[in-house]
Amino acid sequence: MTGHERVMRAINHQEPDKLPMDCGSMRSTGIMALVYNRLKKFLHIESGKTKVYDMIQQLAIPEQWYLDMFQIDSIDLAREFSNNDEDWILWNLPDGSAAYRPKWVDIKKNGGDWVCYNDSGVEVGRMNPNLVYFTQTNHPLKGVDDFDKTTFSKKLNEVIWNVVADPIWRLKEASNFKEDLRVKATDVRAKNKYAQIIGVGGNFFEMGQFLYRSDEFFIKLALEPKQMEYLLDMLLEIHLETVDFLIDSVGDVVDIFQFGDDFGTQTNTMISREMYKKFFFPRQKKLFQRVHDKSNAKVFLHSCGAVYDFLGDFIDAGVDIINPVQIGAMGMESAKLKNDFGKDIVFWGGGIDTQHVLATGSPQKVHDEVLRNCEILMKDGGFVFNQVHNIVDGVPPENVIAMYEAANSIKY
């Protein structure tokens, strides 16, 4: 069974031959470049290049050796746009090890900080020497009481998450973008080796926080609901245009459209279910319904934290796949999730808790936890293996290896 076949069986709630595996098929299932370089050193792999395709989170593109060694079955289509070495600049990671950063991202050294700018020279984020990732420094609608569509479009380009595009979306203004996208997606599908995901974005709740800062956005949702409805409707219009473009270009060959909107904290949702249903559910439903009405692609939603109370609504909105399945958050126990929602949604992640077990446990503890969680989540399909969110700085190479060895040992 190929990786593509394995993933497709799992997301159609059928049991494949073995657990389907993912690393890096979207920007919350990957591995930080710092860990990646240490893993390469541990395995005595000296060839290849560590390319940091997500500058904000400092994520590496898993090279072919990684996909082969750990039996990865799913990829981000963006990797097919990352092969031109002229697009990458030699750079040093915070620990001094060598990597390559994207040429299309404007970052400059300012004192001890790396500072990220948009194409108009506005600072949108920075990484100081005490951090291993970039943080957002500009909230372009903070303190702004009124705006129109023209102002809104300009302000969106002052959010770091919109500025630091992945290898696909940096090319969106190119005249041949649509055709090139289709050629690459069709080639991946023809080989039938990997399932492929394309990152859509489609953020509503997160984008409000990026634009206003979280505290101000929450206040505006409560006190200025009509203005926030106006903002969210403009976002919906933009997201629908993006989805229509992708459906027209690759809707028949890409397996999964990936969206993201973090609604959870470690202990609860950030807003009430009532507020979610009023502001976000109807717009997500329109967006996800467009995917289902016009393509065969599955809808993948990334939403961190304790989102148990929203899972039924996500399903009603048209979500097929949920990630990262944060099993260490309140109410997100794997057995409870599988029992209550396993027939209606696919769990992409939840194979092991990244915050604690993967980061600080022994290799044996990692092995045992992977087997325990997978035994629960894999029954009757509906599960793709991934750790909870990215493999972050501090995770030992031995634990990364133990995680994959345990997961790949499991057969149906």
C-alpha positions in Angstrom: 0.0 0.0 0.0 1.4 3.4 -0.9 1.5 6.4 1.4 -1.3 8.0 -0.6 -3.5 4.9 -0.4 -2.7 4.5 3.3 -3.7 8.0 4.2 -6.8 8.0 2.0 -8.1 4.8 3.7 -7.5 6.3 7.1 -9.3 9.5 6.4 -12.2 7.6 4.9 -12.5 5.7 8.2 -11.1 2.5 6.9 -8.2 0.5 8.4 -5.0 0.6 6.2 -2.2 -1.9 6.4 -0.3 0.2 9.0 -0.5 3.6 10.6 -0.2 6.4 8.1 2.6 8.8 9.2 3.0 12.5 8.8 5.8 15.0 9.5 5.7 18.5 7.9 2.6 18.2 5.7 1.4 21.5 7.3 2.9 24.1 9.5 1.9 22.5 12.8 3.0 18.9 12.2 6.6 19.5 11.4 10.0 19.7 13.1 12.0 22.7 14.1 15.3 23.2 12.2 17.3 23.1 15.5 16.0 19.6 16.3 16.4 18.6 12.7 20.1 19.5 12.6 20.7 17.7 15.9 18.9 14.7 14.6 21.1 14.7 11.4 24.2 15.0 13.5 23.1 12.1 15.7 22.4 9.9 12.7 25.7 11.0 11.0 23.9 12.4 8.0 26.1 15.1 6.4 24.4 15.5 3.0 21.6 17.8 2.0 20.4 21.2 3.2 18.3 22.2 6.1 15.8 24.7 4.6 13.7 26.7 7.0 10.5 27.1 5.1 8.5 28.5 8.0 10.7 31.4 9.3 8.3 32.3 12.1 8.3 28.8 13.8 11.7 27.9 12.3 10.5 24.7 10.8 12.7 22.6 8.4 11.5 20.9 5.2 12.0 17.2 5.9 14.4 15.9 3.3 13.9 12.7 1.3 16.1 10.7 3.8 13.7 11.7 6.6 10.6 10.8 4.6 12.1 7.4 3.8 13.7 6.5 7.1 10.5 7.4 9.1 8.1 6.1 6.5 6.2 9.4 6.1 3.1 9.1 4.0 1.9 12.7 3.5 3.5 15.9 2.3 2.9 19.6 2.0 2.6 20.6 -1.7 4.7 23.6 -0.8 7.8 21.4 -0.8 7.5 21.0 -4.5 8.1 24.8 -4.8 11.3 24.7 -2.7 13.8 23.0 -4.9 15.5 26.0 -6.5 18.7 26.6 -4.5 18.8 30.2 -5.7 15.7 30.9 -3.5 17.6 30.2 -0.3 20.3 32.0 1.7 22.9 30.4 4.0 22.1 31.3 7.6 22.9 30.3 11.1 20.2 29.0 13.5 20.2 30.3 17.1 22.6 27.5 18.2 25.1 28.4 15.4 24.3 25.4 13.2 24.0 26.0 9.4 20.6 26.2 7.6 19.1 28.1 4.7 16.5 30.7 5.0 14.1 31.9 2.3 15.4 34.7 0.1 11.8 36.0 -0.3 11.5 36.9 3.4 13.0 40.3 4.3 14.9 39.9 7.6 17.7 42.0 8.8 19.9 42.1 11.9 19.2 45.0 14.2 21.5 44.9 17.2 21.1 41.4 18.6 17.7 40.9 17.0 16.6 39.6 13.7 13.8 41.8 12.4 11.2 40.9 9.8 9.7 43.5 7.4 6.9 43.5 4.9 7.4 44.8 1.3 6.7 48.4 2.5 9.4 48.3 5.1 7.0 47.9 8.1 8.4 45.8 10.9 6.1 42.9 11.5 8.1 40.6 13.8 11.4 39.9 15.4 13.5 37.2 17.0 15.7 38.2 19.9 18.7 36.2 21.1 16.7 34.6 23.9 14.1 33.1 21.5 14.3 30.4 18.8 11.4 31.7 16.7 9.9 35.0 15.5 7.2 36.8 17.5 4.6 39.2 16.0 5.5 42.9 16.9 2.8 44.7 14.8 -0.9 44.6 15.3 -2.0 46.9 12.5 -5.7 47.5 13.6 -4.8 48.1 17.3 -6.5 51.3 18.3 -8.1 51.7 14.9 -11.8 52.4 15.1 -12.8 52.5 11.5 -11.6 51.0 8.2 -12.7 50.2 4.7 -11.8 47.5 2.2 -8.8 49.3 0.9 -7.4 50.0 4.4 -8.2 46.4 5.4 -6.2 44.9 2.5 -3.2 47.1 3.4 -3.4 46.2 7.1 -3.5 42.4 6.3 -0.1 42.9 4.6 1.2 44.2 7.9 0.6 40.9 9.8 3.7 38.6 10.0 1.7 35.5 9.3 0.6 37.0 6.0 4.0 38.4 5.2 6.1 35.3 5.7 4.6 33.2 3.0 5.4 29.5 2.4 7.1 28.5 -0.9 3.7 28.2 -2.7 2.0 31.5 -1.7 5.1 33.7 -2.3 4.4 33.1 -6.0 0.7 34.0 -5.9 1.2 37.1 -8.1 3.1 35.2 -10.8 1.4 35.1 -14.2 1.9 31.3 -14.4 1.1 30.5 -10.8 -2.2 28.7 -11.5 -0.7 26.5 -14.2 2.5 25.8 -12.2 0.4 24.8 -9.2 -1.6 22.3 -11.2 1.5 20.8 -12.9 3.2 20.1 -9.6 0.1 18.8 -7.8 -0.7 16.6 -10.8 2.8 15.2 -10.8 2.6 14.3 -7.0 -0.8 12.6 -7.6 0.4 10.6 -10.6 3.3 9.1 -8.6 0.7 8.0 -6.0 3.4 7.9 -3.3 2.2 10.6 -0.9 -1.0 12.1 0.1 -0.8 15.9 -0.5 -2.0 18.8 1.5 -2.2 22.5 0.5 -2.3 25.2 3.2 -5.3 27.5 2.6 -5.2 29.5 5.9 -8.8 30.6 6.2 -8.3 32.1 9.6 -11.1 34.1 11.2 -10.6 34.0 15.0 -6.8 34.1 14.7 -6.8 36.8 12.1 -8.8 39.1 14.4 -6.2 38.6 17.1 -3.3 39.2 14.7 -4.9 42.4 13.5 -6.0 43.9 16.9 -4.1 41.9 19.5 -6.0 39.3 21.4 -7.3 41.5 24.3 -8.6 44.2 22.0 -10.2 41.8 19.6 -12.0 40.0 22.5 -13.3 43.3 23.8 -14.6 44.3 20.3 -16.4 41.0 19.8 -18.3 41.8 23.0 -18.8 45.5 22.6 -18.7 46.2 18.9 -20.3 43.1 17.3 -21.5 44.8 14.1 -18.0 46.1 13.3 -16.5 42.6 13.9 -19.2 41.0 11.7 -18.1 43.4 9.0 -14.5 42.5 9.5 -15.2 38.7 9.5 -17.4 39.1 6.3 -14.5 40.7 4.5 -12.2 37.9 5.6 -14.8 35.4 4.4 -14.9 37.0 1.0 -11.1 36.8 0.7 -11.0 33.2 1.9 -13.7 32.2 -0.6 -11.7 33.7 -3.4 -8.7 31.7 -2.3 -10.7 28.5 -2.1 -12.3 29.0 -5.5 -8.9 29.6 -7.0 -7.6 26.4 -5.5 -10.6 24.4 -6.5 -10.3 25.6 -10.1 -6.6 24.8 -10.2 -6.1 21.7 -8.1 -9.4 20.7 -6.6 -9.4 17.4 -8.4 -5.9 16.3 -7.5 -5.0 17.7 -4.0 -6.3 15.4 -1.3 -6.7 17.9 1.6 -7.3 21.6 2.0 -5.8 22.7 5.3 -7.3 25.5 7.4 -6.3 26.9 10.8 -8.0 28.7 13.7 -6.8 28.1 17.2 -9.7 28.3 19.6 -8.3 26.6 22.7 -6.1 27.2 25.6 -4.6 24.5 27.8 -7.7 24.4 30.0 -10.6 25.7 27.9 -11.8 27.4 24.8 -10.8 31.1 24.5 -14.4 32.2 23.9 -17.8 30.8 24.8 -19.6 28.3 22.5 -22.3 30.9 22.1 -19.8 33.5 20.8 -18.3 30.9 18.5 -21.7 30.0 17.1 -22.6 33.6 16.5 -19.4 34.9 14.9 -17.4 32.0 13.5 -19.4 28.9 12.9 -21.6 30.3 10.1 -18.6 31.7 8.2 -16.5 28.5 8.6 -19.5 26.5 7.4 -19.8 28.6 4.2 -16.1 28.3 3.6 -15.9 24.5 4.2 -19.1 23.9 2.3 -17.6 25.5 -0.8 -14.8 22.9 -0.6 -17.2 20.0 -0.3 -19.6 21.3 -3.0 -16.9 21.9 -5.7 -14.2 19.3 -5.0 -13.4 15.9 -3.5 -10.8 17.4 -1.1 -11.2 16.8 2.6 -11.3 19.8 5.0 -8.5 19.8 7.6 -8.8 22.2 10.5 -5.9 23.0 12.9 -7.2 24.2 16.2 -5.0 23.9 19.3 -5.9 23.3 22.9 -9.0 22.2 24.8 -11.5 22.3 22.0 -13.7 19.4 23.0 -16.8 21.6 23.4 -16.4 22.8 19.8 -15.7 19.5 18.1 -19.4 18.7 17.4 -19.8 22.2 15.9 -16.6 21.7 13.8 -18.1 18.6 12.4 -21.4 20.4 11.6 -19.4 23.1 9.9 -17.9 20.5 7.5 -14.5 19.7 9.2 -13.3 16.2 8.2 -10.0 16.2 10.0 -8.9 17.8 13.2 -5.4 18.6 14.3 -3.3 18.7 16.5 -5.5 16.6 18.9 -3.9 18.1 22.0 -4.4 15.2 24.3 -2.6 16.9 27.2 -5.2 19.7 27.3 -8.3 19.6 29.6 -11.0 17.2 28.4 -8.9 16.0 25.4 -8.2 12.5 26.5 -7.7 10.2 23.5 -10.2 7.6 24.6 -12.9 10.2 25.2 -12.3 11.8 21.9 -12.4 8.5 20.0 -15.5 7.4 21.8 -17.4 10.6 21.3 -16.3 11.7 17.9 -14.3 9.0 16.2 -17.0 8.0 13.7 -17.4 11.6 12.5 -14.0 13.1 12.4 -10.4 12.0 11.6 -7.8 12.6 14.3 -4.5 13.8 12.7 -2.2 13.9 15.6 -2.4 13.0 19.2 0.1 10.2 18.9 2.2 11.6 21.7 2.2 14.6 23.9 4.9 17.0 22.7 5.0 19.4 25.7 6.0 16.8 28.3 6.5 13.2 27.2 8.3 13.7 23.9 10.4 16.6 25.3 11.4 15.2 28.7 10.5 11.5 28.8 12.9 8.6 28.2 12.9 6.8 24.8 11.1 3.9 26.5 8.5 6.3 27.9 8.0 7.8 24.5 7.7 4.3 23.0 5.1 3.2 25.5 3.0 6.4 25.2 2.9 6.1 21.4 1.7 2.5 21.6 -0.9 3.4 24.2 -2.4 6.4 22.3 -2.3 4.7 18.9 -4.1 1.6 20.2 -7.0 3.9 21.2 -7.1 6.2 18.2 -6.4 3.8 15.3 -9.4 1.5 15.7 -11.6 1.5 12.6 -9.3 4.0 10.8 -9.8 7.7 11.2 -6.3 8.3 12.5 -3.1 9.7 11.0 0.0 9.5 13.2 1.6 12.8 14.2 2.9 14.1 17.5 0.9 16.9 19.1 2.0 20.0 17.2 5.6 20.6 16.0 8.7 18.8 17.3 10.2 21.7 19.2 13.6 22.7 20.4 14.7 20.6 23.3 13.3 17.3 22.1 16.3 14.8 22.1 17.1 13.0 18.8 16.7 9.6 20.7 13.1 10.5 21.4 12.3 11.5 17.8 13.6 8.1 16.7 11.8 6.2 19.5 8.5 7.9 18.5 8.7 6.8 14.9 10.0 3.3 15.6 7.1 2.7 17.9 4.5 4.1 15.5 5.9 2.3 12.5 5.9 -1.0 14.4 2.1 -0.9 14.7 0.1 -3.0 12.2 -3.6 -3.3 11.8 
